[in-house]
């Protein structure tokens, strides 16, 4: 396994705890191992130290076992997406879309 794989998986999982946490992890990891050749274990230890939690269970299940990864979705929410604004391509030409000319947001009532 490469350290990059561990970073990607931890990014996905830690974002649930907040993007700020993952940003702190990555900052510490980059600061500690700049111009060096860190290992996967170096990354995991950095995650554990910065978060103050033990993430070994996550990395053990995800990367160091042959079992099937089976994570469940606890909850899901749906919120209207704002319409795209700016230059939008329609039928091969660019059309300017402003708040006044944009269609209603996806998922919202007309």
C-alpha positions as protocol buffer text, in pm:
chain_id: "A"
residue {
  index: 1
  type: UNK
  ca { x: 0 y: 0 z: 0 }
}
residue {
  index: 2
  type: UNK
  ca { x: 124 y: 347 z: -79 }
}
residue {
  index: 3
  type: UNK
  ca { x: 94 y: 639 z: 164 }
}
residue {
  index: 4
  type: UNK
  ca { x: -122 y: 812 z: -98 }
}
residue {
  index: 5
  type: UNK
  ca { x: -393 y: 545 z: -60 }
}
residue {
  index: 6
  type: UNK
  ca { x: -401 y: 601 z: 314 }
}
residue {
  index: 7
  type: UNK
  ca { x: -429 y: 975 z: 270 }
}
residue {
  index: 8
  type: UNK
  ca { x: -726 y: 940 z: 34 }
}
residue {
  index: 9
  type: UNK
  ca { x: -918 y: 706 z: 261 }
}
residue {
  index: 10
  type: UNK
  ca { x: -850 y: 910 z: 572 }
}
residue {
  index: 11
  type: UNK
  ca { x: -956 y: 1221 z: 386 }
}
residue {
  index: 12
  type: UNK
  ca { x: -1291 y: 1068 z: 305 }
}
residue {
  index: 13
  type: UNK
  ca { x: -1347 y: 945 z: 660 }
}
residue {
  index: 14
  type: UNK
  ca { x: -1208 y: 1244 z: 850 }
}
residue {
  index: 15
  type: UNK
  ca { x: -1410 y: 1492 z: 649 }
}
residue {
  index: 16
  type: UNK
  ca { x: -1708 y: 1364 z: 843 }
}
residue {
  index: 17
  type: UNK
  ca { x: -1538 y: 1512 z: 1150 }
}
residue {
  index: 18
  type: UNK
  ca { x: -1482 y: 1839 z: 969 }
}
residue {
  index: 19
  type: UNK
  ca { x: -1270 y: 1962 z: 685 }
}
residue {
  index: 20
  type: UNK
  ca { x: -1074 y: 2171 z: 936 }
}
residue {
  index: 21
  type: UNK
  ca { x: -952 y: 1855 z: 1111 }
}
residue {
  index: 22
  type: UNK
  ca { x: -830 y: 1705 z: 785 }
}
residue {
  index: 23
  type: UNK
  ca { x: -661 y: 2032 z: 693 }
}
residue {
  index: 24
  type: UNK
  ca { x: -473 y: 2025 z: 1027 }
}
residue {
  index: 25
  type: UNK
  ca { x: -373 y: 1661 z: 969 }
}
residue {
  index: 26
  type: UNK
  ca { x: -241 y: 1734 z: 622 }
}
residue {
  index: 27
  type: UNK
  ca { x: -57 y: 2049 z: 739 }
}
residue {
  index: 28
  type: UNK
  ca { x: 115 y: 1857 z: 1020 }
}
residue {
  index: 29
  type: UNK
  ca { x: 198 y: 1567 z: 788 }
}
residue {
  index: 30
  type: UNK
  ca { x: 350 y: 1798 z: 527 }
}
residue {
  index: 31
  type: UNK
  ca { x: 543 y: 1997 z: 787 }
}
residue {
  index: 32
  type: UNK
  ca { x: 684 y: 1685 z: 956 }
}
residue {
  index: 33
  type: UNK
  ca { x: 783 y: 1497 z: 644 }
}
residue {
  index: 34
  type: UNK
  ca { x: 880 y: 1768 z: 397 }
}
residue {
  index: 35
  type: UNK
  ca { x: 1168 y: 1649 z: 180 }
}
residue {
  index: 36
  type: UNK
  ca { x: 1155 y: 1305 z: 343 }
}
residue {
  index: 37
  type: UNK
  ca { x: 1011 y: 967 z: 250 }
}
residue {
  index: 38
  type: UNK
  ca { x: 730 y: 901 z: 499 }
}
residue {
  index: 39
  type: UNK
  ca { x: 566 y: 564 z: 539 }
}
residue {
  index: 40
  type: UNK
  ca { x: 202 y: 475 z: 575 }
}
residue {
  index: 41
  type: UNK
  ca { x: 263 y: 431 z: 947 }
}
residue {
  index: 42
  type: UNK
  ca { x: 398 y: 789 z: 963 }
}
residue {
  index: 43
  type: UNK
  ca { x: 72 y: 916 z: 817 }
}
residue {
  index: 44
  type: UNK
  ca { x: -142 y: 708 z: 1053 }
}
residue {
  index: 45
  type: UNK
  ca { x: 56 y: 829 z: 1355 }
}
residue {
  index: 46
  type: UNK
  ca { x: 13 y: 1189 z: 1239 }
}
residue {
  index: 47
  type: UNK
  ca { x: -363 y: 1137 z: 1205 }
}
residue {
  index: 48
  type: UNK
  ca { x: -379 y: 989 z: 1556 }
}
residue {
  index: 49
  type: UNK
  ca { x: -171 y: 1267 z: 1711 }
}
residue {
  index: 50
  type: UNK
  ca { x: -348 y: 1559 z: 1544 }
}
residue {
  index: 51
  type: UNK
  ca { x: -702 y: 1428 z: 1603 }
}
residue {
  index: 52
  type: UNK
  ca { x: -634 y: 1302 z: 1954 }
}
residue {
  index: 53
  type: UNK
  ca { x: -813 y: 980 z: 1855 }
}
residue {
  index: 54
  type: UNK
  ca { x: -690 y: 636 z: 1760 }
}
residue {
  index: 55
  type: UNK
  ca { x: -767 y: 574 z: 1391 }
}
residue {
  index: 56
  type: UNK
  ca { x: -574 y: 246 z: 1377 }
}
residue {
  index: 57
  type: UNK
  ca { x: -904 y: 53 z: 1359 }
}
residue {
  index: 58
  type: UNK
  ca { x: -993 y: 240 z: 1039 }
}
residue {
  index: 59
  type: UNK
  ca { x: -661 y: 179 z: 867 }
}
residue {
  index: 60
  type: UNK
  ca { x: -644 y: -182 z: 991 }
}
residue {
  index: 61
  type: UNK
  ca { x: -988 y: -261 z: 845 }
}
residue {
  index: 62
  type: UNK
  ca { x: -940 y: -64 z: 526 }
}
residue {
  index: 63
  type: UNK
  ca { x: -583 y: -144 z: 425 }
}
residue {
  index: 64
  type: UNK
  ca { x: -428 y: -412 z: 640 }
}
residue {
  index: 65
  type: UNK
  ca { x: -692 y: -684 z: 623 }
}
residue {
  index: 66
  type: UNK
  ca { x: -840 y: -897 z: 349 }
}
residue {
  index: 67
  type: UNK
  ca { x: -1194 y: -854 z: 477 }
}
residue {
  index: 68
  type: UNK
  ca { x: -1468 y: -673 z: 293 }
}
residue {
  index: 69
  type: UNK
  ca { x: -1512 y: -308 z: 379 }
}
residue {
  index: 70
  type: UNK
  ca { x: -1876 y: -251 z: 469 }
}
residue {
  index: 71
  type: UNK
  ca { x: -1952 y: 99 z: 592 }
}
residue {
  index: 72
  type: UNK
  ca { x: -2311 y: 214 z: 633 }
}
residue {
  index: 73
  type: UNK
  ca { x: -2463 y: 555 z: 571 }
}
residue {
  index: 74
  type: UNK
  ca { x: -2600 y: 689 z: 901 }
}
residue {
  index: 75
  type: UNK
  ca { x: -2810 y: 963 z: 747 }
}
residue {
  index: 76
  type: UNK
  ca { x: -2855 y: 1152 z: 424 }
}
residue {
  index: 77
  type: UNK
  ca { x: -3009 y: 1489 z: 357 }
}
residue {
  index: 78
  type: UNK
  ca { x: -3130 y: 1660 z: 45 }
}
residue {
  index: 79
  type: UNK
  ca { x: -3100 y: 2033 z: -1 }
}
residue {
  index: 80
  type: UNK
  ca { x: -3180 y: 2236 z: -310 }
}
residue {
  index: 81
  type: UNK
  ca { x: -2881 y: 2306 z: -530 }
}
residue {
  index: 82
  type: UNK
  ca { x: -2840 y: 2665 z: -643 }
}
residue {
  index: 83
  type: UNK
  ca { x: -2865 y: 2716 z: -1018 }
}
residue {
  index: 84
  type: UNK
  ca { x: -2544 y: 2752 z: -1214 }
}
residue {
  index: 85
  type: UNK
  ca { x: -2457 y: 3113 z: -1290 }
}
residue {
  index: 86
  type: UNK
  ca { x: -2215 y: 3259 z: -1540 }
}
residue {
  index: 87
  type: UNK
  ca { x: -2149 y: 3134 z: -1891 }
}
residue {
  index: 88
  type: UNK
  ca { x: -2335 y: 2808 z: -1949 }
}
residue {
  index: 89
  type: UNK
  ca { x: -2298 y: 2606 z: -2268 }
}
residue {
  index: 90
  type: UNK
  ca { x: -2630 y: 2539 z: -2438 }
}
residue {
  index: 91
  type: UNK
  ca { x: -2652 y: 2379 z: -2782 }
}
residue {
  index: 92
  type: UNK
  ca { x: -2288 y: 2455 z: -2857 }
}
residue {
  index: 93
  type: UNK
  ca { x: -2295 y: 2821 z: -2763 }
}
residue {
  index: 94
  type: UNK
  ca { x: -2227 y: 3011 z: -2442 }
}
residue {
  index: 95
  type: UNK
  ca { x: -2527 y: 3174 z: -2276 }
}
residue {
  index: 96
  type: UNK
  ca { x: -2495 y: 3407 z: -1977 }
}
residue {
  index: 97
  type: UNK
  ca { x: -2707 y: 3289 z: -1687 }
}
residue {
  index: 98
  type: UNK
  ca { x: -2785 y: 3546 z: -1416 }
}
residue {
  index: 99
  type: UNK
  ca { x: -2999 y: 3508 z: -1103 }
}
residue {
  index: 100
  type: UNK
  ca { x: -3287 y: 3667 z: -1296 }
}
residue {
  index: 101
  type: UNK
  ca { x: -3262 y: 3426 z: -1594 }
}
residue {
  index: 102
  type: UNK
  ca { x: -3163 y: 3108 z: -1408 }
}
residue {
  index: 103
  type: UNK
  ca { x: -3416 y: 2826 z: -1372 }
}
residue {
  index: 104
  type: UNK
  ca { x: -3537 y: 2738 z: -1021 }
}
residue {
  index: 105
  type: UNK
  ca { x: -3291 y: 2553 z: -800 }
}
residue {
  index: 106
  type: UNK
  ca { x: -3293 y: 2174 z: -837 }
}
residue {
  index: 107
  type: UNK
  ca { x: -3514 y: 2023 z: -569 }
}
residue {
  index: 108
  type: UNK
  ca { x: -3701 y: 2345 z: -493 }
}
residue {
  index: 109
  type: UNK
  ca { x: -4063 y: 2420 z: -567 }
}
residue {
  index: 110
  type: UNK
  ca { x: -4137 y: 2644 z: -867 }
}
